[in-house]
Amino acid sequence: MSASLLLLFILAAMAAAYQIGRKRAISVAGGVSRINRLHSLPGYYGWYAALWVGLPAFVLLLVWTGLQDRIVTMLMVNQLPEAMTAELSEGRLGLMINDIKNLATGNITSGEITPAVQAAADAYSRFNTLAEAALWVLALASAMIGLSLAWWRTSPTFRARNRVENTVMVILVMFSSIAIVTTLGIVLSVLFESILFFQKVPWTEFFFGTNWSPQIALRADQVGASGAFGAIPLFTGTLLISAIAMVVAVPIGLLSAVYLSEYAPRRVRSLAKPVLEVLAGIPTVVYGFFAALTVAPFIRGLGESIGLDVASESALAAGLVMGIMIIPFVSSLSDDVINAVPQAMRDGSYALGATQSETIRRVIFPAALPGIVGGILLAVSRAIGETMIVVMAAGLAANLTANPLDSVTTVTVQIVTLLTGDQEFDSAKTLAAFALGLTLFVVTLALNAIALHIVRKYREQYE
């Protein structure tokens, strides 16, 4: 008796409750010919009954699913012999509990299966079975109570439509709040961890230091673990690769959007636009392989042929491939925005004697500028947040340089590097990832604020 089966049962019960509530409303009104006596349409009474049957059961299912394993585990641990748990540390106890759960579910265990462990696994399975049966009983009882309440309240004067609409409004507000609460949780978690980091490392060193080496020395004589947290090389590497990517993506994306929306025949547009948007569906790891195996060696060979010293992993290779990846974002969004400009503005420009190119430059582009800025902002955010291409084509070296032929790294790459593997979240090395994430969040927020200002300014001018 899984949760998915119970969910299907609840949905079926809601469908049945809808029909029962609807027929009950028609019955208390005196028949179909007299439904005008009802305050609301019969369907609203059906939805009222369905909500009373489904909502309590859904809430019960969510709460029970979240707490069942914890409660069952606690009951199982309480039944273990005291001799088994008296001398175990918290980590060893957790390992033993995992073995018991694996044995109960038929998975492989890491330790020896003793009679006590087998008994605990049997108890765990028994408690789970009882919990699932209790969940079904409580869900059925809540559904029956809800249906009875809806049946009792159904009358010609009952405002079923108001109750249903208010309930749906509350549900919509709750679901809309999930995004806000999630964002707030992310910000607070990153902020709190960043505060812990800045208690260990001065913020002046982080924001103005030019040496990034987050390896903390474990011993006084350890070599190569300086513990320097100057993030300037990461910021410059991120800006350098993002700038190269935008130099590639923005002109090509905008020009292709102008051609597809204003110059291309309908047949060419119907073929070219889907082909161009295929680039957006290619996984970034494929772009990374292309950058590492094709673009980077080509740039290195070309540079050496003219006497330039090019690193095997360079910012130029990563930026070029990232720009190719971002072209569909700029092109597709700009094309949609340009097509949204009213045809009357084009006709008015042509009526005044303007050519097609003058109309595009002086009428269409200014009118579509807010949407174009939004598309470019999305492309910038994608460039700043890209990781795989940078890892494979630009490397991990935190070099402070403006030379696109050198190897650099970015903020996102270092976040992944710092949080890879087993980490201790009380060390400055691991907490540095949260400080980098907070910085990246603030930068993205500032870009959004600037773009919103531009959009509002030009929207007032052209609407």
C-alpha positions in Angstrom: 0.0 0.0 0.0 2.2 2.8 -1.3 1.6 6.5 -1.1 1.0 6.7 -4.8 -1.9 4.2 -4.5 -3.4 6.2 -1.7 -3.1 9.4 -3.8 -5.1 7.7 -6.5 -7.6 6.7 -4.0 -8.0 10.3 -2.7 -8.4 11.5 -6.3 -11.1 8.9 -7.0 -12.8 9.8 -3.7 -12.8 13.5 -4.7 -14.4 12.6 -8.1 -17.1 10.6 -6.3 -17.6 13.4 -3.7 -18.1 15.9 -6.6 -20.9 13.8 -8.0 -22.5 13.2 -4.6 -22.3 16.9 -3.7 -23.8 18.0 -7.0 -26.7 15.6 -6.8 -27.3 16.6 -3.2 -27.6 20.2 -4.2 -30.1 19.4 -6.9 -32.0 17.2 -4.5 -32.3 19.9 -1.8 -33.4 22.4 -4.5 -36.3 20.2 -5.5 -35.1 18.9 -8.8 -33.3 20.1 -11.9 -36.2 22.4 -12.8 -35.8 24.3 -9.5 -32.0 24.8 -9.3 -32.6 28.5 -9.5 -33.4 28.3 -5.8 -29.8 27.5 -5.1 -27.3 30.3 -4.3 -24.7 28.7 -6.5 -24.6 26.4 -9.4 -24.8 22.7 -8.5 -21.2 22.2 -9.7 -19.9 24.5 -6.9 -21.6 22.3 -4.3 -19.9 19.3 -5.9 -16.5 21.1 -5.7 -17.2 22.0 -2.1 -17.7 18.4 -1.2 -14.6 17.3 -3.2 -12.4 19.8 -1.5 -13.6 18.7 2.0 -12.9 15.1 1.0 -9.5 15.7 -0.7 -7.8 18.6 1.2 -7.7 17.0 4.7 -6.5 13.7 3.2 -3.8 15.4 1.2 -2.5 17.3 4.2 -2.6 14.1 6.3 -0.7 12.2 3.5 2.0 14.9 3.3 2.5 15.1 7.1 2.4 11.4 7.5 4.9 10.8 4.7 7.3 13.3 6.2 7.2 11.9 9.8 6.6 8.2 9.3 10.2 7.1 8.8 11.4 9.2 11.7 8.8 7.9 14.1 9.2 4.3 12.9 13.0 4.5 13.3 12.6 5.9 16.8 10.3 3.1 17.8 12.7 0.5 16.3 15.7 2.0 18.1 13.8 2.0 21.4 13.3 -1.8 21.0 17.0 -2.5 20.5 18.8 -4.2 23.4 20.7 -1.7 25.5 23.9 -3.7 25.1 23.8 -3.1 21.3 23.7 0.7 21.6 25.4 1.5 24.9 29.0 1.8 23.5 28.2 3.0 20.0 29.0 6.5 18.8 26.5 8.5 16.9 28.1 7.6 13.6 28.3 3.9 14.3 24.7 3.9 15.5 23.6 5.6 12.3 25.5 3.0 10.3 23.7 0.2 12.2 20.3 1.8 11.7 21.0 1.9 7.9 22.0 -1.7 7.9 18.7 -2.6 9.7 16.7 -0.6 7.1 18.6 -2.2 4.2 17.9 -5.7 5.7 14.2 -4.8 6.1 13.9 -3.6 2.5 16.0 -6.4 1.0 19.1 -4.4 0.2 22.8 -5.2 0.8 24.0 -4.6 4.4 27.6 -3.6 5.3 27.8 -5.5 8.6 27.1 -8.9 10.0 23.5 -10.0 10.3 23.0 -11.0 13.9 19.8 -12.3 15.5 19.3 -8.9 17.2 19.8 -7.1 13.9 17.3 -9.5 12.2 14.8 -8.9 15.0 15.2 -5.1 14.6 14.6 -5.4 10.9 11.5 -7.4 11.4 10.3 -4.8 13.9 11.0 -2.0 11.4 9.0 -3.8 8.7 6.2 -4.4 11.2 6.0 -0.8 12.3 6.0 0.4 8.7 3.1 -2.0 7.9 1.2 -0.7 10.9 1.9 2.9 9.9 0.7 2.4 6.3 -2.5 0.8 7.5 -3.1 3.6 10.0 -2.5 6.1 7.2 -5.2 4.4 5.1 -7.6 4.3 8.0 -7.1 7.9 8.9 -7.3 9.1 5.3 -10.6 7.2 4.8 -12.0 8.5 8.0 -11.1 12.1 7.1 -12.7 11.7 3.7 -15.9 10.3 5.2 -16.0 13.1 7.8 -15.4 15.7 5.1 -18.2 14.3 2.9 -20.6 14.2 5.8 -19.8 17.8 6.7 -20.4 18.9 3.1 -23.6 16.9 2.9 -24.9 18.5 6.1 -24.1 22.0 5.0 -25.6 21.7 1.6 -28.8 23.9 1.5 -30.3 26.4 -1.0 -28.9 29.3 0.9 -25.4 28.0 1.4 -22.8 30.1 -0.5 -20.9 27.2 -2.0 -19.4 29.4 -4.8 -17.9 31.8 -2.3 -16.4 29.0 -0.2 -14.9 27.2 -3.1 -13.4 30.4 -4.6 -11.9 31.5 -1.3 -10.4 28.0 -0.8 -8.9 28.0 -4.2 -7.5 31.4 -3.7 -5.8 30.3 -0.5 -4.4 27.3 -2.3 -3.0 29.5 -5.1 -1.5 31.9 -2.6 0.2 29.0 -0.8 1.7 27.6 -4.0 2.7 31.1 -5.1 4.5 31.6 -1.7 6.6 28.4 -2.2 8.9 30.3 -4.7 9.2 33.2 -2.3 9.9 31.0 0.8 12.4 28.9 -1.2 14.2 32.0 -2.4 14.3 33.3 1.2 15.6 30.0 2.5 18.4 30.0 -0.1 19.4 33.5 0.7 19.4 33.0 4.4 21.3 29.8 4.3 24.0 31.3 2.0 24.0 34.5 4.2 24.5 32.6 7.5 27.3 30.4 6.1 29.0 33.5 4.5 28.9 35.3 7.9 30.7 32.3 9.4 33.3 32.5 6.7 33.9 36.2 7.2 34.4 35.5 10.9 37.3 33.4 9.9 38.6 35.4 6.9 38.5 39.2 6.7 36.2 40.5 4.1 38.9 42.9 2.9 41.1 39.9 2.0 38.3 38.2 0.2 37.1 41.1 -1.9 40.5 42.8 -2.5 43.0 40.0 -2.2 44.8 38.9 -5.4 45.9 35.4 -4.3 43.4 32.5 -4.3 44.6 29.3 -2.7 41.9 27.9 -0.4 43.9 25.0 0.9 44.1 25.1 4.7 47.3 23.7 6.4 46.5 20.9 8.7 50.0 20.9 10.2 52.6 23.6 10.8 55.1 22.0 8.5 52.7 21.4 5.6 53.7 22.7 2.3 51.4 24.1 -0.4 48.5 25.0 1.8 48.6 28.7 2.3 45.0 29.4 2.9 44.7 32.5 0.8 41.2 33.6 0.0 41.6 36.6 -2.3 38.8 36.3 -4.8 39.8 39.0 -7.3 41.3 36.4 -9.8 37.9 34.5 -9.7 36.0 37.7 -10.4 38.3 38.8 -13.3 38.2 35.3 -14.8 34.4 35.3 -14.6 34.1 38.7 -16.2 36.7 37.9 -18.9 35.0 34.7 -20.1 31.5 36.2 -19.8 32.6 39.3 -21.8 34.0 37.1 -24.6 30.8 35.0 -24.6 28.7 38.2 -24.9 30.8 39.6 -27.6 30.1 36.5 -29.6 26.5 35.9 -28.7 24.9 39.4 -28.7 25.8 40.6 -32.2 25.2 37.2 -33.8 22.0 36.7 -31.9 20.6 40.2 -32.6 21.5 40.2 -36.2 20.0 36.7 -36.7 16.8 37.8 -35.0 16.6 40.9 -37.2 17.1 38.8 -40.3 14.6 36.1 -39.3 11.9 38.6 -38.2 12.3 41.3 -40.9 14.1 40.0 -44.0 13.9 36.2 -44.2 11.1 34.7 -46.3 8.6 32.7 -44.4 10.0 29.4 -45.7 13.5 30.2 -44.7 12.3 31.4 -41.2 10.4 28.2 -40.6 13.6 26.2 -41.2 16.3 28.4 -39.8 14.7 29.3 -36.4 14.2 25.6 -35.3 17.7 24.8 -36.4 19.1 27.7 -34.5 17.1 26.8 -31.3 18.5 23.3 -31.4 21.7 24.8 -30.0 19.9 25.6 -26.8 19.0 21.9 -26.3 22.6 20.6 -26.5 24.0 19.6 -23.1 26.7 21.8 -21.8 29.0 18.9 -21.4 28.9 18.4 -25.1 29.9 22.0 -25.6 32.7 21.4 -23.1 34.0 18.4 -25.1 33.8 20.5 -28.2 35.8 23.3 -26.6 38.4 21.1 -25.0 39.0 18.8 -28.0 38.4 21.1 -31.0 38.4 24.8 -30.2 41.2 25.0 -27.6 43.7 23.0 -29.8 42.8 25.1 -32.8 43.3 28.3 -31.0 46.6 27.1 -29.5 47.9 26.0 -32.9 46.8 29.2 -34.6 48.5 31.3 -31.9 51.7 29.3 -32.1 51.7 29.7 -35.9 51.9 33.5 -35.5 54.3 33.5 -32.5 51.8 33.8 -29.6 52.1 31.9 -26.4 48.6 30.3 -25.9 47.8 28.1 -22.9 46.3 24.6 -23.6 43.2 25.8 -21.6 42.4 29.4 -22.3 39.6 31.9 -21.6 39.2 32.6 -25.3 38.3 28.9 -26.0 35.8 28.8 -23.2 34.3 32.2 -24.1 33.9 31.4 -27.8 32.1 28.1 -27.2 30.0 29.7 -24.4 29.0 32.4 -26.8 27.9 29.9 -29.4 25.8 28.2 -26.7 24.1 31.5 -25.7 23.2 32.6 -29.2 19.8 30.9 -29.2 18.8 32.7 -26.0 19.5 36.1 -27.5 18.2 35.3 -30.9 15.0 33.6 -29.9 13.9 36.1 -27.3 14.9 39.1 -29.5 13.0 37.6 -32.4 9.8 37.2 -30.3 10.1 40.7 -29.0 10.7 42.2 -32.5 7.7 40.4 -33.9 5.6 41.7 -31.0 6.1 45.3 -32.2 2.8 46.5 -33.7 2.7 46.4 -37.5 1.1 49.9 -37.3 4.5 51.4 -36.2 6.2 49.8 -39.2 3.5 51.1 -41.6 3.7 54.6 -40.1 7.4 54.7 -40.6 7.1 53.5 -44.2 4.4 56.1 -44.8 6.8 58.8 -43.8 9.3 57.7 -46.4 11.7 55.7 -44.2 13.5 52.7 -45.6 13.3 49.2 -44.1 16.7 49.6 -42.4 15.8 53.0 -41.1 12.6 51.6 -39.7 14.4 48.8 -38.0 17.0 51.2 -36.4 14.8 54.1 -35.5 11.4 52.5 -34.8 11.5 48.7 -34.2 14.7 48.6 -32.1 13.8 51.3 -29.7 10.3 49.8 -29.2 11.7 46.3 -28.7 14.6 47.5 -26.5 13.1 46.4 -23.1 12.6 42.8 -24.4 16.0 42.8 -26.0 17.6 43.9 -22.7 15.8 41.1 -20.9 17.1 38.6 -23.4 20.7 39.9 -23.0 20.3 39.8 -19.3 19.2 36.1 -19.4 22.3 35.4 -21.6 24.6 37.2 -19.1 23.2 35.2 -16.3 23.7 32.0 -18.2 27.3 33.0 -19.0 28.1 33.9 -15.4 26.5 30.6 -14.1 28.1 28.2 -16.6 30.5 25.7 -15.1 31.1 22.7 -17.4 32.5 24.6 -20.3 34.9 26.5 -18.1 36.1 23.4 -16.3 36.9 21.6 -19.5 38.2 24.5 -21.6 39.5 27.2 -19.3 40.9 25.1 -16.4 41.1 25.6 -12.7 44.0 28.0 -12.4 43.1 31.2 -10.5 45.2 33.6 -12.5 44.8 37.3 -12.3 45.1 38.3 -15.9 43.2 40.1 -18.7 44.8 38.0 -21.4 42.2 35.8 -23.1 45.0 33.4 -24.1 45.8 32.5 -20.5 44.1 29.9 -18.3 41.6 31.3 -15.8 38.8 30.0 -13.6 35.4 31.4 -12.6 33.4 31.7 -9.4 31.0 28.8 -10.2 33.9 26.5 -11.0 35.5 27.2 -7.6 32.2 26.7 -5.8 31.9 23.2 -7.4 35.5 22.5 -6.6 35.2 23.5 -2.9 32.1 21.5 -2.3 33.2 18.3 -4.1 33.8 15.3 -1.9 33.6 15.0 1.9 33.8 18.4 3.4 33.8 19.9 6.9 31.4 22.8 7.1 33.3 24.5 9.9 36.4 25.1 7.8 37.1 28.3 5.8 37.8 26.3 2.7 34.2 25.0 2.5 32.6 28.1 3.8 34.4 30.1 1.0 32.0 28.5 -1.5 29.0 30.2 0.3 30.8 33.5 0.2 31.3 33.2 -3.5 27.7 32.2 -3.9 26.5 35.2 -2.0 28.7 37.5 -4.1 27.3 35.9 -7.3 23.8 36.4 -6.0 24.4 40.1 -5.3 25.9 40.6 -8.7 22.9 39.0 -10.4 20.5 41.0 -8.3 22.3 44.2 -9.4 22.1 43.2 -13.1 18.3 42.5 -12.6 17.9 46.0 -11.0 19.7 47.7 -13.9 17.8 45.9 -16.5 14.5 46.6 -14.8 15.4 50.3 -14.7 16.0 50.3 -18.5 12.9 48.4 -19.2 10.7 50.8 -17.2 12.3 53.8 -18.8 11.7 52.8 -22.4 8.4 51.1 -21.7 7.0 54.5 -20.5 8.4 56.1 -23.7 7.0 53.7 -26.3 3.7 52.4 -24.8 
